[in-house]
Amino acid sequence: MSKIVNLRIVRKQEARADKRRAAQAQAALHGRNKAERARDAQDAEKLRSHLDNHRREP
């Protein structure tokens, strides 16, 4: 015979698993520490400055 399963509990477990997967995806996108964000901002500023310094005036 098969095992008796409470569908309410299974539904809740699936919902928790979905939330966990979504949280991990968000953490991968936004879960950077302050030093990493500062480094990326500094790199972007350096690139922008480099491009502005090489801009030709009309």
Residue pairs with C-beta under 8 A, 6 or more apart in sequence:
32 40
